Amino acid sequence: MRTALLDELLTDASQRRPGSPAIRAAGRTVTYGELDLAANRVATALTDMGVGPGDRVALYLEKGHEAVTALYGIMRTGAAYVPLDPTAPPSRASLIARNCEIAALVGDAERVDRLLQVDGTHVDRGITCGTGAVPKGFEAWEEVQRASPAPLRRTGVDTDLAYILYTSGSTGVPKGVMISHRNALSFVAWAYTAFQLRPHDVLSNHAPLHFDLSTFDLFGAARAGATCTIVPRTTALFPRELARWISTEELTVWYSAPSALSLLVRYGALDDTTLRSLRLVLFAGEVFPNKYLRAVMELAPHARFYNLFGPTETNVCSYYEVPAPPQLADPPIPIGQACGETECFIVDESGQRVDEENVEGELVVRGPLVAQGYWGETDQGVTGFVEPGTYRTGDIVHWATVGDARVLRFVGRRDHMVKTRGYRVELGEIEHVLNAHEGVEEAAAVAVPDELLGNKVVACCVMRGIGDVESVRAFCRDRLPLYMVPAAYFLRSALPRHSNGKVDRVELALEVTASLTASGEHLTSLPEQ
């Protein structure tokens, strides 16, 4: 199957398998035929409002049938969809809406109302779902879905924008990553082939729509004519409920950040039947602590496990199949080899290629998966997009031979490398040691400015009653050079996280700095926020 536009995946699936389940959510199933017609109605309504090719339309909904229908409908107008985090404050959603100059908004009535009350937000058309007043210029979802489902005459080329995903910027201002239809379809085509997706598969949608992991679930399922089942947000928060949900839904393909799987292992009361239906377990976005990866692999020995790697700007650029459960003392698993037609290579500080093994440098990605740049940024060269189709990731990696394969190993982030006591230190290496301690459930290392040391490395740990801070300190001293041993240890009941499940390191560093400033102590317990 050859398509030029991402939304044509739905068109094709509805023609091949109209009666097959496309989306399962909240106890309701929508077939590909039904989803196709509903998306046409959304596209017609938005077109009648004046939305057209090149526009951006914000999506401000919880995951569900309406959200999936809307994103396909938006793309069928020739516009790009911009998913807003439904859990974020309206002020942040307004900032993003203003930044990309949205032409319309599709959202639930209450969120739309709060967003429109933020100063500077000027959106005068769109569609609202659920109960509540319909603003002037907007149309109610129920009315939209009673209209004709006749398809629009679709025009467009594969370099048109399909969607924009906003990520946290180093300056504190979110950046909009522009993904074209070609970018997205290149990833979907690779994933479909690499993981042998088939109509009988049931894929989980765990990630929020504003997180790039979700694109595999939705569009990979459409490419295969398979079922995508959406994890309820409340279920995702409680590991035991999530474990029951996985078993009940009879998932065959799971994809999430490692933290979700770690929580399942720790609190999900898993047994050897919970994950019985899974044939693939994919994870990305963070380093997976060996002890939790080993535990989940032992609970699902029949499944194949893959580590997928890549920033939002490339979606996934490399992958690695984990051949066997890792030992606790093993190094973190590799990030593997380049995907499909993508090229991954390493450059040193002068921009020269590094081909030798065990020599660290910055990962550069080139190929059709690389995004078009950041919305509104005219000088892409200073942002990492050094030329069209080429992106400097800021990730520090090196080549290694594992088994018979030459693979990439992740060392850390360029912006996570700090100087302390005159040495360059990668915080990820410290975290790997902290997470290997049997009493540490999860840990993060942060750096705070220090007049004497340059930076003080602080370990933030969630303990589980085995050992104490002194045992963690001794554990680090036995395994790290003295200059890398954290100067302070903070205890928490949980680490702060973004809505995509990743640790919120900025928030954690601010809390650590405030606590150290207030107490002047090297050992304390952080108050919970």
FIKOL-31656 format. One line per field, with one value per residue (C-alpha): residue number from 1; x, y, z. Coordinates in Angstrom, 1 decimal. Layout:
BEGIN
num c(NUM,...)
c1 c(X,...)
c2 c(Y,...)
c3 c(Z,...)
***
This chain:
BEGIN
num c(1,2,3,4,5,6,7,8,9,10,11,12,13,14,15,16,17,18,19,20,21,22,23,24,25,26,27,28,29,30,31,32,33,34,35,36,37,38,39,40,41,42,43,44,45,46,47,48,49,50,51,52,53,54,55,56,57,58,59,60,61,62,63,64,65,66,67,68,69,70,71,72,73,74,75,76,77,78,79,80,81,82,83,84,85,86,87,88,89,90,91,92,93,94,95,96,97,98,99,100,101,102,103,104,105,106,107,108,109,110,111,112,113,114,115,116,117,118,119,120,121,122,123,124,125,126,127,128,129,130,131,132,133,134,135,136,137,138,139,140,141,142,143,144,145,146,147,148,149,150,151,152,153,154,155,156,157,158,159,160,161,162,163,164,165,166,167,168,169,170,171,172,173,174,175,176,177,178,179,180,181,182,183,184,185,186,187,188,189,190,191,192,193,194,195,196,197,198,199,200,201,202,203,204,205,206,207,208,209,210,211,212,213,214,215,216,217,218,219,220,221,222,223,224,225,226,227,228,229,230,231,232,233,234,235,236,237,238,239,240,241,242,243,244,245,246,247,248,249,250,251,252,253,254,255,256,257,258,259,260,261,262,263,264,265,266,267,268,269,270,271,272,273,274,275,276,277,278,279,280,281,282,283,284,285,286,287,288,289,290,291,292,293,294,295,296,297,298,299,300,301,302,303,304,305,306,307,308,309,310,311,312,313,314,315,316,317,318,319,320,321,322,323,324,325,326,327,328,329,330,331,332,333,334,335,336,337,338,339,340,341,342,343,344,345,346,347,348,349,350,351,352,353,354,355,356,357,358,359,360,361,362,363,364,365,366,367,368,369,370,371,372,373,374,375,376,377,378,379,380,381,382,383,384,385,386,387,388,389,390,391,392,393,394,395,396,397,398,399,400,401,402,403,404,405,406,407,408,409,410,411,412,413,414,415,416,417,418,419,420,421,422,423,424,425,426,427,428,429,430,431,432,433,434,435,436,437,438,439,440,441,442,443,444,445,446,447,448,449,450,451,452,453,454,455,456,457,458,459,460,461,462,463,464,465,466,467,468,469,470,471,472,473,474,475,476,477,478,479,480,481,482,483,484,485,486,487,488,489,490,491,492,493,494,495,496,497,498,499,500,501,502,503,504,505,506,507,508,509,510,511,512,513,514,515,516,517,518,519,520,521,522,523,524,525,526,527,528,529)
c1 c(0.0,1.4,-0.1,1.1,-0.9,-1.3,-5.1,-5.2,-4.3,-7.8,-9.3,-7.5,-8.4,-12.1,-12.1,-10.3,-11.8,-14.9,-16.4,-13.2,-12.7,-10.5,-10.8,-11.8,-12.3,-14.5,-16.4,-17.3,-15.9,-15.8,-15.2,-13.0,-16.0,-17.7,-14.5,-14.0,-17.6,-17.3,-13.9,-15.5,-18.2,-15.6,-13.7,-16.8,-17.8,-14.3,-14.1,-17.5,-15.9,-13.1,-10.4,-8.2,-4.8,-1.9,-4.0,-3.4,-6.3,-5.8,-7.1,-8.0,-9.7,-9.1,-8.1,-11.1,-13.2,-13.9,-10.2,-9.1,-12.0,-11.1,-7.4,-8.3,-11.0,-8.5,-6.0,-8.6,-9.2,-5.5,-4.7,-2.3,-3.6,-2.0,-2.7,-2.8,-2.2,-5.7,-4.1,-2.0,-3.2,-5.2,-2.5,0.0,-2.6,-3.2,0.5,0.7,-2.5,-1.2,2.3,1.1,-1.8,-4.5,-7.4,-9.9,-10.2,-11.8,-12.2,-14.6,-16.9,-15.4,-11.8,-12.7,-14.5,-11.5,-9.1,-11.2,-11.1,-7.3,-6.2,-4.8,-6.6,-8.6,-10.3,-13.7,-14.5,-14.4,-16.3,-17.1,-17.9,-19.9,-22.2,-21.9,-22.6,-21.4,-19.4,-20.4,-18.8,-18.5,-20.6,-21.7,-20.2,-23.6,-24.7,-21.5,-22.1,-25.6,-24.4,-23.6,-20.5,-19.6,-15.8,-14.1,-12.0,-8.6,-5.6,-2.1,1.4,3.5,5.6,2.5,2.3,0.3,0.7,2.8,3.9,5.0,8.0,9.6,12.1,15.4,14.3,11.1,9.0,7.5,8.7,6.5,8.0,6.6,5.9,5.0,3.0,6.2,7.9,5.0,4.4,8.1,7.9,4.7,5.9,9.1,7.2,4.6,7.3,9.7,7.1,4.9,1.7,-1.4,-5.2,-5.5,-3.2,-4.5,-2.3,-2.4,-2.6,-0.9,0.8,-1.1,-1.8,0.7,3.5,5.1,4.8,1.0,1.6,2.7,-0.4,-2.9,-1.3,0.5,-2.9,-4.5,-1.8,-2.4,-6.2,-5.7,-7.4,-6.1,-7.4,-7.1,-5.8,-8.1,-6.2,-7.5,-6.6,-3.0,-2.5,-3.2,-0.9,-3.2,-6.1,-3.8,-2.6,-6.2,-7.0,-4.1,-5.3,-8.9,-8.2,-6.0,-3.3,-0.8,1.4,2.3,4.2,5.0,7.8,9.8,8.4,4.9,6.3,8.4,5.3,3.5,6.3,6.4,2.8,0.7,0.7,1.6,1.6,2.5,-1.0,-1.3,0.8,0.0,-1.5,1.5,3.7,5.6,6.7,8.1,9.5,11.1,11.7,13.9,16.6,14.9,16.5,17.8,16.1,12.6,13.3,14.5,11.4,8.9,10.8,10.6,6.8,6.4,9.0,7.0,7.1,9.8,11.2,12.5,14.1,13.1,15.1,14.7,13.7,10.4,12.3,12.9,10.2,12.2,15.6,17.1,16.0,17.4,15.8,16.7,17.8,17.6,16.7,19.7,21.6,21.5,25.2,25.0,25.3,22.1,20.9,22.0,19.8,20.8,20.8,19.2,15.6,14.8,16.2,17.5,21.2,22.6,26.2,28.3,30.3,32.8,32.9,34.4,31.7,33.9,32.6,33.5,33.7,35.9,34.3,33.9,34.6,31.8,30.2,26.9,24.3,23.2,20.2,19.6,16.7,12.9,12.0,13.6,11.0,10.8,12.0,10.3,7.3,8.1,11.9,13.5,17.1,16.9,20.6,20.9,18.2,19.8,18.3,21.6,20.2,16.9,16.5,19.4,19.2,21.8,20.1,22.1,22.4,25.9,26.5,29.3,29.6,30.0,30.0,27.3,27.2,27.7,26.2,27.7,25.3,24.9,25.1,23.5,25.7,23.5,22.2,24.6,22.5,22.7,26.5,27.8,31.1,31.7,35.1,36.6,35.4,32.7,30.0,27.0,24.1,22.6,25.6,25.0,21.3,22.2,24.1,21.4,18.7,20.8,20.5,18.0,16.3,15.9,12.6,13.5,16.1,17.1,20.3,20.2,22.9,22.6,25.1,27.7,30.4,33.1,32.3,30.9,27.9,26.7,25.3,22.2,20.5,16.8,15.6,12.3,13.1,11.1,12.2,15.3,18.3,18.6,20.4,23.7,23.5,22.9,25.8,28.1,26.7,27.7,31.1,31.8,30.8,31.6,34.7,34.7,34.1,30.9,29.4,26.4,27.1,23.6,20.7,17.1,14.2,10.8,7.7,7.6,9.4,7.6,6.6,5.4,2.1,4.0,5.4,9.0,10.6,10.3,13.9,13.4,10.8,13.0,16.1,14.1,12.8,16.3,17.8,15.1,15.5,19.3,19.2,16.7,18.4,22.0,22.0,23.6,21.0,17.3,13.9,12.1,8.6,6.0,4.2)
c2 c(0.0,3.4,6.6,10.1,11.5,10.2,10.4,8.1,5.3,5.5,5.7,2.6,0.7,1.6,0.2,-3.0,-3.7,-1.5,-3.7,-4.3,-2.5,0.6,2.2,0.8,3.3,3.7,0.5,1.5,0.2,2.1,0.3,1.6,2.3,4.3,6.2,7.1,8.6,10.5,12.0,13.1,15.0,16.8,17.7,19.1,21.2,22.7,23.4,25.2,27.3,28.3,25.9,24.8,23.7,25.1,26.0,24.6,23.3,22.7,19.5,20.1,16.8,13.8,10.7,8.9,8.3,12.0,13.0,10.3,11.2,14.9,14.5,12.5,15.1,18.0,16.4,15.8,19.6,19.9,21.4,20.2,19.1,20.5,18.3,20.3,18.6,18.3,18.3,21.5,24.9,26.9,29.5,27.0,25.8,29.4,30.1,27.2,28.2,31.7,30.6,28.5,30.8,28.2,28.7,26.6,24.6,21.2,20.5,19.7,22.5,23.2,23.3,25.5,27.9,28.2,28.6,31.4,33.3,33.5,37.0,37.0,33.9,34.7,31.7,32.3,28.9,25.2,22.3,21.5,18.2,17.3,19.5,23.2,26.4,26.4,29.6,31.9,30.6,27.0,24.0,21.2,17.7,16.1,18.5,17.9,14.1,14.5,16.1,14.4,12.1,12.7,12.8,16.0,16.3,15.9,17.7,17.9,16.7,14.6,17.6,19.3,19.4,16.6,17.7,19.8,18.4,20.9,20.0,21.7,24.2,24.9,28.5,27.5,28.3,25.3,24.5,23.2,20.3,20.3,16.8,16.3,13.5,12.1,12.1,10.3,7.8,6.9,6.0,4.1,2.1,1.1,0.1,-1.8,-3.9,-4.2,-5.4,-7.3,-5.6,-7.5,-7.1,-9.3,-7.2,-5.1,-2.1,-0.1,3.7,4.6,7.9,11.1,12.5,15.4,12.8,11.3,7.7,7.9,8.1,4.5,3.3,5.2,5.1,1.8,0.2,2.0,0.8,-2.8,-2.6,-3.5,-2.3,0.5,0.4,3.6,3.3,5.5,8.2,7.2,3.5,4.5,6.1,2.9,0.0,-2.7,-1.4,-1.1,-4.7,-5.9,-3.7,-5.2,-8.7,-7.9,-6.1,-9.0,-6.7,-8.0,-4.9,-2.6,0.7,3.2,4.9,2.5,4.2,2.8,-0.7,-0.1,0.9,-2.2,-4.4,-2.6,-2.1,-4.1,-7.4,-9.1,-12.8,-15.1,-14.7,-10.9,-10.3,-13.6,-12.1,-9.8,-10.7,-7.3,-4.9,-1.7,1.1,4.5,7.9,7.0,4.5,1.4,0.3,-3.3,-4.7,-3.7,-4.7,-8.0,-8.5,-7.7,-9.9,-12.8,-12.3,-12.3,-14.8,-15.4,-11.7,-9.8,-6.7,-3.6,-0.5,2.4,5.6,9.1,12.6,14.1,15.7,12.3,10.2,6.9,6.9,3.7,0.4,-2.6,-6.0,-7.1,-10.7,-11.8,-10.4,-8.2,-8.8,-6.1,-5.2,-5.0,-1.6,0.0,-1.8,-0.3,2.0,-0.1,0.5,3.0,2.5,1.9,4.5,6.7,7.2,7.6,8.9,10.5,13.8,15.2,18.8,20.0,18.4,15.6,12.0,9.5,5.9,4.4,2.3,3.7,7.3,9.6,12.2,13.7,11.7,13.1,11.7,12.1,10.8,11.0,10.6,14.0,16.7,19.9,22.1,24.2,26.3,30.0,29.4,31.1,30.1,26.3,26.0,27.1,24.7,21.4,21.2,21.8,21.2,19.9,16.3,16.4,16.9,17.1,15.5,16.7,13.0,11.7,8.2,5.9,2.9,-0.6,-4.2,-6.3,-9.9,-9.7,-6.3,-2.8,-0.7,2.7,3.0,6.0,7.9,10.9,14.2,17.1,19.3,16.6,16.8,19.0,20.0,19.2,19.3,20.0,16.8,16.3,14.1,12.5,12.4,9.3,7.2,8.2,7.3,3.9,3.1,4.5,2.4,-0.7,-0.5,-3.0,-0.5,2.2,2.1,4.9,7.7,10.9,12.9,16.6,19.3,22.6,25.5,25.5,28.2,25.7,22.7,24.4,22.1,19.9,16.6,15.6,12.2,12.1,8.7,6.8,4.0,0.9,0.0,-1.9,0.0,3.7,6.7,5.7,2.4,4.1,6.5,3.5,1.7,4.7,5.0,1.3,1.8,5.4,7.6,9.8,12.9,11.3,10.3,12.6,15.3,15.1,12.6,13.6,11.2,11.5,9.3,9.9,11.9,14.7,13.8,15.4,14.2,11.9,10.0,11.3,12.7,16.5,17.3,21.1,20.9,18.5,20.7,23.7,21.8,20.6,24.1,25.6,23.0,23.2,27.0,26.9,24.2,24.2,20.5,17.7,15.1,15.9,14.8,17.0,18.1,16.8,19.4)
c3 c(0.0,-1.0,0.5,0.4,3.2,6.8,6.9,3.8,6.2,7.6,4.1,3.0,6.3,5.9,2.4,3.2,6.7,7.2,9.9,11.9,15.2,14.9,18.3,21.7,24.5,27.5,26.8,23.2,19.9,16.7,13.4,10.6,8.5,11.3,12.0,8.4,8.1,11.4,10.3,7.1,9.0,11.1,8.0,6.3,9.4,9.7,6.0,6.2,8.9,6.6,7.7,4.9,3.7,5.7,8.8,12.3,14.4,18.1,19.7,23.4,24.4,26.5,24.5,23.1,20.1,19.6,19.7,17.2,14.9,15.2,14.3,11.2,10.3,10.8,8.4,5.8,5.5,4.6,8.0,10.7,14.1,17.3,20.3,23.6,26.9,28.5,32.0,31.5,32.8,30.3,30.2,28.7,26.2,25.3,24.8,22.3,20.5,20.1,19.1,16.1,15.3,15.3,12.9,14.9,18.1,18.8,22.5,25.3,26.2,29.7,28.5,25.6,27.9,30.3,27.3,25.8,29.1,29.0,28.0,24.4,23.3,20.1,18.6,17.0,15.5,16.2,17.6,21.2,22.8,25.9,27.9,28.3,26.3,22.7,22.0,19.1,15.9,17.3,16.5,18.9,18.2,18.1,15.3,13.4,13.5,12.1,8.9,5.6,5.7,2.1,1.7,0.7,-2.4,-0.7,-2.1,-0.7,-0.9,1.5,2.5,4.0,7.8,9.4,13.0,15.4,18.8,21.4,23.6,26.6,25.4,27.2,27.6,29.3,26.2,24.4,20.9,18.2,16.3,12.7,11.4,7.8,6.3,4.8,8.2,9.9,7.1,6.9,10.6,10.2,7.2,9.1,12.2,10.3,8.7,11.6,14.1,11.6,12.6,11.5,11.6,14.6,16.7,19.6,20.3,23.5,23.4,26.7,25.8,25.6,22.1,22.6,23.1,20.0,21.3,20.6,16.8,16.7,18.4,16.3,12.8,13.1,13.9,11.0,8.6,9.7,10.0,13.7,16.8,19.0,22.5,24.5,28.1,30.3,32.1,35.5,34.8,33.8,37.2,39.2,38.4,39.7,37.6,34.6,35.0,35.1,32.0,30.0,30.8,30.0,26.7,25.5,24.2,21.8,21.5,24.3,23.9,26.7,28.6,30.8,33.9,33.2,33.0,36.2,38.1,36.8,38.1,41.5,42.3,39.7,41.5,38.2,37.8,34.9,33.3,33.4,30.2,28.5,25.4,24.6,21.7,21.6,24.4,23.1,25.3,24.7,26.2,29.2,30.3,31.6,34.9,34.5,37.6,36.3,32.7,33.9,36.0,33.3,30.8,33.2,33.5,29.7,28.4,25.3,24.2,22.2,23.8,21.9,23.1,20.7,20.8,19.4,20.3,19.2,16.3,14.8,16.5,16.5,14.9,16.3,17.9,19.7,20.5,24.0,23.6,27.2,30.6,31.7,34.9,37.5,37.1,33.3,31.6,30.3,27.2,23.9,21.7,18.8,15.1,12.7,11.6,7.9,5.6,8.5,9.1,12.5,13.0,15.7,15.5,17.9,19.2,15.9,13.8,12.5,12.3,15.0,13.8,16.5,19.3,22.8,21.7,22.8,20.6,19.7,17.8,14.4,12.6,8.8,6.8,6.1,9.8,10.7,11.3,9.2,12.1,14.9,14.2,13.9,14.1,11.1,11.9,12.2,12.2,15.8,16.9,15.9,12.4,10.7,7.2,5.8,6.9,9.4,13.1,15.9,18.8,21.8,22.9,23.7,22.4,21.3,19.1,20.6,19.5,21.2,20.0,16.3,15.9,15.9,17.9,19.6,23.3,25.0,27.4,28.3,27.3,26.4,28.7,31.5,31.5,34.3,35.7,39.3,41.1,37.7,36.2,33.5,34.9,33.1,35.5,33.7,34.8,38.4,38.1,36.7,39.8,42.1,40.4,40.9,44.7,45.9,48.2,45.6,43.7,41.4,41.4,39.6,39.8,39.5,39.6,41.6,41.3,44.0,44.6,45.6,43.4,40.3,40.6,43.4,42.3,44.4,44.4,44.7,45.7,46.3,48.8,49.5,53.0,52.1,53.3,54.1,52.7,54.2,52.5,49.2,49.8,50.5,47.5,45.3,46.8,46.0,42.3,41.3,41.3,44.3,42.2,40.9,44.3,45.1,47.6,49.0,49.1,49.2,50.0,48.3,48.2,44.4,41.7,39.9,36.4,33.2,31.7,29.4,32.3,32.2,35.3,35.6,36.2,36.1,38.9,40.9,40.6,41.7,44.8,45.6,45.3,47.4,50.1,50.2,50.4,53.2,55.3,54.4,55.2,53.1,54.1,54.3,53.2,50.7,51.6,49.1,46.9)
***
